[in-house]
Amino acid sequence: QVQLVESGGGLVQAGGSLRLSCTVSGGIFSTSIMGWFRQATGLEREFVGAIRWSGGNTYYADSVKGRFTISRDYAKNEMYLQMNSLKPEDTAVYYCAVDRFSTARATGNIISDYDYWGQGTQVTVSS
């Protein structure tokens, strides 16, 4: 059984930074992609970014490119989302997820590809 636990959410002013963490226990494989998604109130869950567990290739939504950075610590089984220059529209519940057996062409942006999800952590950006 795979478990994912997010942490690091909170309240920050616009222009500030936050770093989210996702700790993974269970089946992570060389084929895995780890992703970050977010869901604002009343909206659908959307892709933020993803990272290949082996190799570390990263993929980002256009809305966060240049502001957010995803990294992972292979030894700790942790993934991070460094969020800079935050905007009020970044306010959402942020989720991490794992696609354990991704294809070589996958870029992590398809929600239905993911097997397991964390419980989410709230990020609120005030104007």
Helices and strands as residue ranges (DSSP letters): E 3-7, E 10-13, E 18-25, E 33-39, E 46-52, E 58-60, E 68-73, E 78-83, G 88-90, E 92-99, G 111-113, E 116-117, E 121-126
